[in-house]
Amino acid sequence: MEVLSRPPSGWPALVLNADFRPLSYYPLSLWPWQEVIKAVFLDRVDVVSTYDQMVHSPSFEMRLPSVVSLKHYVAQDRPPAFTRFNLFLRDSFTCQYCASTEELTFDHVIPRSRGGRTTWENIVTACARCNLMKGGRTPAEAVMHPRHKPRRPSTFELQEHGRRFPPHHLHESWLDYLYWDIELEA
């Protein structure tokens, strides 16, 4: 992880919920500067921190926001979408058979040819090697059992998992809001 005093192109702003926690950790809740300026003018957000970069119009100028918080709390209780990315995030980007983090794909625990469905409860992250080795067999037949029983994660669980995988570029003004509630080591 690289902490930058100047962000990558685009001058994005970290978007916090009204409780000052990011709307999401992975992917990190970032808005382009244009959307942030619009939200400021529509009085939907409070500016918490700014960049040194200015934005100008003929009658107005302001520093670009680097961190904003929503004025109204947005509940995060909707179930997560069943996507490849969320599946990998649930399984911590690790093969559930051998713990590899290379060449990841997904595996039907009960093969589709045996009536297995493409659901949270029947799909696990697998490396290409293990997926090929297991083939169209059941875990018992292949003597390959997933480390964790596949299940539908909650949005909260995915957010917690996402905190372990910070983006490669973080602006220094974001750091206080990303990790403020992590337990400190003694």
C-alpha positions as CSV (number, residue, x, y, z in Angstrom):
1,M,0.0,0.0,0.0
2,E,1.3,3.4,-1.0
3,V,0.2,6.5,0.8
4,L,0.2,9.5,-1.5
5,S,0.1,13.2,-0.8
6,R,-1.2,13.7,-4.3
7,P,-3.8,11.1,-5.4
8,P,-3.9,9.3,-8.7
9,S,-5.6,11.2,-11.5
10,G,-9.1,12.2,-10.9
11,W,-9.0,13.7,-7.4
12,P,-11.5,11.3,-5.9
13,A,-13.1,11.8,-2.5
14,L,-13.6,9.2,0.1
15,V,-17.3,8.9,0.9
16,L,-18.3,8.3,4.5
17,N,-21.7,7.4,5.8
18,A,-23.3,9.7,8.3
19,D,-21.6,7.6,11.1
20,F,-18.2,8.5,9.5
21,R,-17.5,5.0,8.3
22,P,-16.8,4.4,4.6
23,L,-19.9,3.3,2.6
24,S,-17.8,0.4,1.5
25,Y,-14.2,-0.8,2.0
26,Y,-13.8,-3.1,-1.0
27,P,-14.2,-1.5,-3.4
28,L,-13.4,1.6,-1.4
29,S,-16.3,4.1,-1.6
30,L,-14.8,6.9,-3.8
31,W,-16.6,9.5,-5.9
32,P,-15.1,11.5,-8.7
33,W,-14.5,15.1,-7.9
34,Q,-17.3,16.2,-10.2
35,E,-19.9,14.2,-8.3
36,V,-18.6,15.4,-5.0
37,I,-18.9,19.1,-6.0
38,K,-22.5,18.4,-7.2
39,A,-23.3,16.7,-3.8
40,V,-21.8,19.7,-1.9
41,F,-24.0,22.2,-3.8
42,L,-27.1,20.0,-3.4
43,D,-26.3,20.0,0.4
44,R,-26.2,16.1,0.5
45,V,-22.7,15.9,2.0
46,D,-20.5,17.7,4.5
47,V,-16.9,18.3,3.5
48,V,-14.6,16.7,6.1
49,S,-11.2,17.2,4.4
50,T,-9.8,18.8,1.3
51,Y,-7.0,18.6,-1.2
52,D,-4.8,21.6,-1.9
53,Q,-6.2,21.5,-5.5
54,M,-8.7,24.2,-6.3
55,V,-11.6,24.2,-8.6
56,H,-12.7,27.5,-10.2
57,S,-15.7,29.0,-12.0
58,P,-16.2,32.7,-13.0
59,S,-17.8,33.5,-9.6
60,F,-16.7,30.7,-7.3
61,E,-13.7,28.8,-6.1
62,M,-13.2,26.0,-3.6
63,R,-10.7,23.4,-2.6
64,L,-11.6,19.9,-3.9
65,P,-12.9,17.7,-1.1
66,S,-10.9,14.6,-0.3
67,V,-13.2,13.3,2.3
68,V,-17.0,13.9,2.6
69,S,-19.7,12.4,4.8
70,L,-23.3,11.9,3.9
71,K,-25.8,14.1,5.8
72,H,-28.2,11.2,6.1
73,Y,-27.3,7.7,7.2
74,V,-27.6,5.0,4.4
75,A,-28.5,1.6,5.8
76,Q,-26.2,-1.2,4.6
77,D,-28.6,-4.1,5.0
78,R,-29.2,-5.3,1.5
79,P,-27.8,-8.7,0.6
80,P,-24.6,-8.7,-1.4
81,A,-24.8,-9.5,-5.1
82,F,-23.6,-12.9,-6.2
83,T,-20.6,-11.9,-8.3
84,R,-17.2,-13.5,-8.9
85,F,-15.5,-10.6,-7.0
86,N,-17.8,-11.0,-3.9
87,L,-17.2,-14.8,-4.0
88,F,-13.4,-14.2,-4.0
89,L,-13.8,-11.6,-1.2
90,R,-15.9,-14.0,0.9
91,D,-13.2,-16.6,0.5
92,S,-10.4,-14.1,1.2
93,F,-9.0,-14.5,-2.4
94,T,-7.8,-18.0,-1.4
95,C,-8.3,-21.4,-2.9
96,Q,-10.6,-23.3,-0.5
97,Y,-8.8,-26.5,-1.2
98,C,-5.1,-25.7,-1.0
99,A,-5.0,-22.1,0.2
100,S,-3.2,-20.8,-3.0
101,T,-3.8,-17.2,-4.1
102,E,-2.7,-17.8,-7.7
103,E,-4.8,-18.3,-10.8
104,L,-8.1,-18.2,-9.0
105,T,-11.4,-19.3,-10.4
106,F,-14.5,-20.9,-8.9
107,D,-15.6,-24.5,-8.3
108,H,-19.1,-26.0,-8.0
109,V,-18.7,-28.1,-4.8
110,I,-21.5,-30.4,-6.1
111,P,-20.8,-30.4,-9.8
112,R,-23.4,-29.1,-12.1
113,S,-23.4,-32.5,-13.9
114,R,-24.7,-33.9,-10.6
115,G,-27.4,-31.3,-10.1
116,G,-25.2,-28.7,-8.3
117,R,-26.5,-25.1,-8.7
118,T,-24.6,-21.9,-9.1
119,T,-25.4,-20.4,-5.7
120,W,-23.5,-19.0,-2.7
121,E,-24.0,-22.3,-0.9
122,N,-22.4,-24.4,-3.7
123,I,-19.6,-22.3,-5.1
124,V,-16.1,-21.8,-3.6
125,T,-13.0,-20.1,-4.8
126,A,-10.5,-22.5,-6.2
127,C,-7.2,-22.3,-8.0
128,A,-7.0,-23.6,-11.6
129,R,-5.0,-26.6,-10.5
130,C,-7.4,-27.7,-7.8
131,N,-10.4,-27.0,-10.0
132,L,-8.9,-29.3,-12.7
133,M,-7.9,-32.0,-10.1
134,K,-11.4,-32.1,-8.6
135,G,-13.1,-32.1,-12.0
136,G,-16.7,-33.3,-12.1
137,R,-16.4,-35.2,-8.8
138,T,-17.9,-34.6,-5.4
139,P,-15.6,-33.6,-2.6
140,A,-15.9,-37.1,-1.1
141,E,-15.0,-38.7,-4.5
142,A,-12.1,-36.4,-5.0
143,V,-11.0,-36.4,-1.4
144,M,-10.9,-32.6,-1.6
145,H,-13.1,-30.8,0.9
146,P,-13.4,-27.0,1.1
147,R,-11.8,-25.4,4.1
148,H,-15.0,-23.5,4.9
149,K,-18.5,-24.6,4.1
150,P,-19.8,-22.2,1.4
151,R,-22.6,-19.9,2.5
152,R,-24.2,-16.6,1.6
153,P,-22.2,-13.8,3.4
154,S,-23.8,-10.7,4.9
155,T,-22.8,-7.3,3.6
156,F,-21.2,-6.7,6.9
157,E,-19.0,-9.8,6.5
158,L,-17.9,-8.7,3.0
159,Q,-17.0,-5.3,4.3
160,E,-15.0,-6.8,7.2
161,H,-13.1,-9.0,4.7
162,G,-12.6,-6.0,2.4
163,R,-10.8,-4.1,5.2
164,R,-8.0,-6.7,4.9
165,F,-7.3,-5.8,1.3
166,P,-6.7,-2.0,1.2
167,P,-6.4,-0.3,-2.2
168,H,-2.9,0.2,-3.6
169,H,-3.2,4.0,-3.4
170,L,-4.6,5.9,-0.4
171,H,-4.6,9.6,0.1
172,E,-3.2,10.6,3.5
173,S,-6.5,12.4,4.4
174,W,-8.4,9.1,4.1
175,L,-6.3,7.1,6.6
176,D,-8.1,8.3,9.8
177,Y,-11.5,7.2,8.4
178,L,-10.5,3.8,7.1
179,Y,-8.9,2.2,10.1
180,W,-10.2,4.2,13.2
181,D,-12.2,1.3,14.6
182,I,-9.5,-1.4,14.3
183,E,-8.4,-2.9,17.6
184,L,-4.9,-1.7,18.4
185,E,-2.1,-4.2,19.2
186,A,-0.6,-4.1,22.6
